[in-house]
Amino acid sequence: MTAERECTIGAALSLSSGNVRQARMAAAGLVQAVEDARQTGGIIVDGQTMLPRLALLDDGGTAKGLREALDLLSGADLIVGPYGSGLAGEAGHWATERGRVVWNHGGSADEVEALPRMVSIASPTSRYPAAVIEAIAESVPGGRVLIGAGTGSFGQATARGATEAARALGLGTVTVVTPDEVPDDVDADVLLLAGSFDDDVAVLRRLRRRPRVVTAVAGGLREFPEAVGVRRAEGVLAPSQWEEGLRLRPDVGPRSVDVLRALRFRLAPGLAPGTAAAHVEYPAAQAYAAVVIALRCVADTGGFDDDALLGAARALRCTTFFGRFGLGPDGRQADHSLVVVQWQDGAKCIVGPPGVAERPVAFAS
């Protein structure tokens, strides 16, 4: 019988300020992933059974708070990053200074994923608009594009990706403004919003005239119709890192159906059997996947040396319930595929890519 001991996974998330909505979903994903790993026997490292435990701190949504939290967590065996590209970038710089690795689930800006000590689970931000534009380009050839992008790293990376994708796929002129500068009467064929959740919602609530195609990063979350109004949400497209409707065959970690069941009950504690289950959003799923990948790398290396773990992560190619994992030469996530969702008849459905689409894209007349 192997001896047992615990290993610590340290994580900082904005649980009281900042991206609280998504951070709390991510927290549920981390808690459930650690609990499931313990229940399935942990991992064997150098003849010992290692049972993970989670040390989770609130970063308060600020770089200072994040730094303080990471310093407190610096003795943890593994460090999981925060939610949001701005804070994730700060975590990446901290990791470089300390010689640590950050298992990054919540910061997808390209420059963040390319930081040398980051292991990123999700597709980089520059691919977000490409996924949507590929789904609609044939229906709006030469269409004019207006992008309302936030000024942070996430918004700017999205704007660059959208501009490149629009030009490559034959759309027309591309104009980039801030969310506040998007006019109430949009004179364009495609409106692409890439601000914060609240930014995207605010723009859509005040629009008087909508173009034929509206896409908003905020539209990927299930609470979007409640925030913007069901009528305004109808037809809005969004890129998504993961959706409940995907059924993948993982070769690392638990099955999709088991993760989905566990996260539903984690997100709705006390849920009675037979009642409507909580919906699982991508922030919870990608946080869970970060733990799966990190523990796989620990098993591959037989320990917690950060340089060895980073090397294992760069060499790893696998599929989890979340999708493909594989880092490119620049360190960014290269193998994971985005899906495109659209709100149709009050429900969020997958409309792209073709191999996983539940419905075709619906266009405004």
C-alpha positions in Angstrom: 0.0 0.0 0.0 1.4 3.4 -0.9 1.7 6.1 1.6 -0.6 9.1 1.4 0.0 12.8 1.7 -1.6 16.0 0.5 -0.4 18.4 -2.2 -1.7 22.0 -2.3 -3.2 23.7 -5.3 -3.2 27.4 -4.6 -5.6 29.7 -6.5 -6.6 33.4 -6.4 -9.9 34.6 -7.8 -11.9 37.9 -7.7 -14.6 36.7 -5.3 -15.7 40.1 -4.0 -14.9 42.7 -6.7 -14.1 42.7 -10.4 -15.2 39.8 -12.5 -17.1 38.3 -9.6 -19.7 36.5 -11.8 -17.2 34.5 -13.8 -14.7 34.1 -10.9 -17.3 32.4 -8.7 -18.1 30.0 -11.5 -14.4 29.3 -11.8 -14.2 28.7 -8.1 -16.9 26.1 -8.3 -14.9 24.4 -11.1 -11.7 24.3 -9.0 -13.4 23.0 -5.9 -15.2 20.2 -7.8 -12.1 19.2 -9.7 -10.1 18.9 -6.5 -12.9 17.0 -4.8 -13.2 14.6 -7.7 -9.5 14.0 -7.9 -9.5 13.1 -4.2 -12.4 10.7 -4.6 -10.8 8.9 -7.4 -7.6 8.3 -5.4 -5.4 11.3 -6.3 -2.2 10.7 -8.2 0.9 8.5 -7.5 4.1 10.5 -7.2 7.4 8.7 -6.3 5.5 5.9 -4.7 3.2 8.1 -2.7 -0.5 8.7 -3.2 -1.0 12.5 -3.5 -4.4 13.8 -2.5 -4.8 17.4 -3.7 -6.4 20.1 -1.6 -7.4 23.6 -2.6 -6.2 26.8 -1.0 -8.4 29.6 -2.5 -7.9 33.3 -1.8 -9.8 36.4 -2.9 -7.7 38.8 -4.9 -10.3 41.5 -4.6 -10.1 42.2 -8.4 -6.9 44.3 -8.2 -3.3 43.6 -9.2 -2.2 44.5 -5.7 -4.6 42.1 -4.1 -3.6 39.4 -6.6 0.1 39.9 -5.8 -0.6 39.7 -2.1 -2.7 36.5 -2.5 0.0 34.8 -4.7 2.7 35.7 -2.2 0.6 34.0 0.5 0.2 31.0 -1.8 3.8 30.8 -2.9 4.4 27.6 -0.9 1.7 25.7 -2.8 2.7 22.8 -5.0 0.7 24.2 -7.9 -0.5 27.7 -8.7 -3.8 28.3 -10.6 -4.3 31.7 -12.1 -7.1 34.3 -11.6 -10.1 35.1 -13.9 -9.6 37.9 -16.4 -6.7 38.7 -18.8 -5.5 41.7 -16.9 -5.0 39.8 -13.6 -3.8 36.7 -15.4 -1.1 38.7 -17.0 -0.1 40.0 -13.6 0.0 36.4 -12.4 2.2 35.5 -15.3 4.7 38.2 -14.5 4.7 37.1 -10.8 5.4 33.5 -12.0 8.4 34.7 -14.1 9.8 36.5 -11.1 9.4 33.6 -8.8 10.3 30.8 -11.2 6.8 29.3 -10.9 4.2 28.0 -13.4 0.7 29.4 -13.5 -2.0 27.1 -14.8 -4.1 29.6 -16.6 -7.8 29.0 -17.1 -9.1 32.6 -17.1 -6.8 34.9 -19.1 -7.0 34.3 -22.8 -5.5 37.5 -24.2 -2.8 36.5 -26.7 0.0 38.4 -24.9 -1.0 36.8 -21.6 -1.0 33.3 -23.0 2.5 33.9 -24.6 4.1 34.8 -21.2 6.9 32.2 -20.6 5.6 30.6 -17.4 1.9 30.3 -18.4 0.1 27.0 -19.2 -3.2 28.1 -20.8 -6.2 25.9 -21.2 -8.5 28.1 -23.4 -8.1 29.3 -27.0 -6.4 32.8 -27.2 -8.6 35.8 -27.6 -7.5 36.6 -31.2 -9.4 33.4 -32.3 -12.7 34.5 -30.8 -13.9 36.7 -33.6 -12.5 34.4 -36.3 -14.8 31.6 -35.1 -17.9 33.9 -35.4 -16.9 35.6 -38.6 -16.3 32.2 -40.3 -19.9 31.3 -39.4 -21.4 34.4 -41.0 -19.0 35.5 -43.7 -20.8 33.9 -46.6 -24.1 35.5 -45.7 -22.7 39.1 -45.4 -20.0 39.3 -48.2 -18.3 42.6 -48.2 -20.3 43.6 -45.1 -19.1 46.6 -43.0 -18.0 45.7 -39.5 -18.1 47.8 -36.4 -16.1 46.6 -33.4 -16.8 47.9 -29.9 -13.8 46.8 -27.9 -12.6 47.4 -24.4 -9.3 49.2 -23.9 -7.8 46.3 -21.9 -5.7 43.5 -23.3 -8.7 41.2 -23.9 -10.7 43.8 -25.9 -7.7 44.9 -27.9 -6.7 41.4 -28.8 -10.2 40.7 -29.9 -10.3 43.8 -32.0 -7.1 42.8 -33.8 -8.3 39.3 -34.3 -11.6 40.5 -35.7 -9.9 42.9 -38.1 -7.6 40.2 -39.4 -10.5 37.7 -39.8 -12.8 40.1 -41.5 -10.2 41.1 -44.1 -9.2 37.5 -44.7 -12.8 36.3 -45.1 -13.8 39.0 -47.5 -15.8 41.4 -45.3 -15.6 45.1 -46.0 -14.5 48.1 -44.0 -13.7 47.5 -40.3 -14.0 50.3 -37.7 -12.9 49.9 -34.1 -14.3 52.1 -31.3 -14.8 51.7 -27.6 -18.1 50.3 -26.3 -19.1 53.9 -25.2 -18.5 55.1 -28.8 -20.8 52.6 -30.4 -23.7 54.7 -31.8 -27.4 54.0 -30.8 -28.1 53.6 -34.5 -25.5 51.3 -36.0 -24.8 51.9 -39.6 -22.9 48.6 -40.3 -23.7 45.1 -41.3 -21.9 43.4 -38.4 -21.5 44.6 -34.9 -19.0 42.8 -32.7 -18.8 43.7 -29.0 -15.8 42.8 -26.9 -16.0 44.8 -23.7 -16.7 43.5 -20.2 -20.0 41.7 -19.6 -21.5 45.0 -18.3 -20.1 46.9 -21.3 -21.7 44.6 -23.9 -25.0 44.6 -22.0 -25.1 48.4 -21.8 -24.5 48.8 -25.5 -27.2 46.3 -26.5 -29.7 47.8 -24.1 -29.4 51.3 -25.7 -29.3 50.3 -29.4 -32.2 51.6 -31.5 -31.1 50.1 -34.8 -29.3 46.8 -34.9 -27.4 45.5 -37.9 -28.0 42.1 -39.5 -25.4 40.4 -37.4 -24.7 41.1 -33.7 -22.1 39.2 -31.8 -21.0 39.9 -28.2 -18.6 38.0 -26.0 -21.0 38.5 -23.1 -23.6 36.5 -25.1 -21.8 33.2 -24.2 -23.1 33.3 -20.6 -26.6 31.9 -19.9 -27.6 34.9 -17.8 -27.1 37.2 -20.8 -30.9 37.4 -21.7 -31.9 38.3 -18.2 -29.3 41.1 -18.2 -30.0 42.5 -21.6 -33.6 41.5 -22.0 -34.9 38.4 -23.8 -36.0 40.4 -26.9 -32.6 42.1 -27.3 -30.8 38.8 -26.7 -32.6 37.1 -29.6 -30.2 36.5 -32.5 -27.0 37.5 -30.7 -24.0 35.4 -31.6 -21.1 34.7 -29.3 -17.9 32.7 -29.2 -17.6 30.1 -26.5 -14.8 28.0 -25.1 -17.1 25.2 -24.2 -20.8 24.3 -24.0 -22.8 21.7 -22.2 -24.0 20.2 -25.5 -20.5 19.1 -26.5 -19.9 15.4 -26.0 -16.2 14.7 -26.3 -14.2 11.5 -25.7 -11.4 12.4 -23.2 -8.2 10.4 -23.0 -7.2 12.3 -19.8 -9.5 12.9 -16.9 -13.2 12.1 -16.3 -16.0 11.8 -18.9 -18.0 14.8 -20.0 -21.2 13.5 -18.5 -19.6 12.9 -15.1 -18.1 16.4 -15.0 -21.3 18.0 -16.1 -23.3 16.2 -13.5 -20.9 17.1 -10.7 -20.7 20.7 -11.7 -24.4 21.1 -11.9 -24.9 20.1 -8.3 -21.9 22.1 -7.3 -23.4 25.2 -8.8 -26.8 24.5 -7.3 -26.2 23.1 -3.8 -29.1 21.3 -2.3 -30.7 20.6 -5.7 -33.4 18.0 -5.2 -33.3 14.9 -7.4 -35.5 15.2 -10.5 -35.5 19.1 -10.4 -34.1 21.3 -13.2 -30.3 21.2 -12.9 -28.1 24.3 -12.8 -26.5 25.3 -16.1 -22.7 24.9 -16.4 -20.9 27.8 -18.1 -17.4 27.7 -19.6 -15.6 29.6 -16.7 -16.4 26.6 -14.4 -15.5 24.0 -17.1 -12.1 25.6 -18.0 -11.1 26.0 -14.4 -11.9 22.3 -13.8 -9.8 21.4 -16.9 -6.9 23.4 -15.6 -6.7 21.1 -12.6 -7.0 18.0 -14.8 -4.1 19.2 -17.0 -1.9 20.2 -14.0 -2.3 16.9 -12.3 -1.6 15.0 -15.5 1.7 16.9 -15.8 2.5 16.1 -12.2 1.9 12.4 -12.9 4.0 12.6 -16.1 7.0 14.2 -14.3 6.7 12.4 -11.0 6.9 15.6 -8.9 6.3 19.3 -8.5 9.4 20.9 -10.0 8.1 23.8 -12.0 10.5 23.7 -14.8 9.8 20.0 -15.3 6.1 20.6 -15.2 6.4 23.4 -17.8 8.3 21.1 -20.1 5.6 18.4 -19.6 2.8 20.8 -20.4 4.6 22.0 -23.6 5.0 18.4 -24.8 1.5 17.2 -23.8 -1.2 16.6 -26.5 -4.4 15.2 -25.2 -8.2 15.6 -25.0 -10.1 16.3 -21.8 -13.9 16.8 -21.4 -13.1 20.5 -22.2 -11.6 19.6 -25.6 -8.2 19.3 -27.1 -5.1 20.5 -25.2 -1.8 21.4 -26.9 0.5 24.4 -26.6 2.0 26.0 -29.7 5.6 27.1 -30.2 4.8 30.5 -28.8 3.3 29.0 -25.6 -0.3 29.9 -26.5 -3.0 27.3 -26.6 -3.1 25.9 -30.1 -5.2 22.8 -30.2 -8.4 23.8 -28.4 -11.4 24.7 -30.6 -14.0 27.3 -30.0 -17.6 26.9 -30.7 -20.2 29.6 -31.8 -23.5 30.0 -30.0 -26.6 32.0 -30.8 -29.7 32.9 -28.8 -32.7 31.5 -30.8 -36.2 31.4 -29.4 -35.0 32.3 -25.9 -32.4 29.4 -25.8 -28.7 29.3 -26.4 -27.7 26.8 -29.1 -24.5 25.8 -30.8 -24.5 27.1 -34.4 -20.8 26.4 -35.4 -18.6 24.9 -36.4 -20.6 22.5 -38.7 -19.4 19.3 -37.0 -21.0 20.2 -33.7 -23.8 22.7 -34.7 -27.2 22.0 -33.2 -28.9 24.6 -35.5 -27.9 26.9 -38.4 -27.2 30.5 -37.9 -30.4 32.7 -38.0 -30.0 36.1 -39.6 -32.0 39.2 -39.0 -34.1 40.2 -42.0 
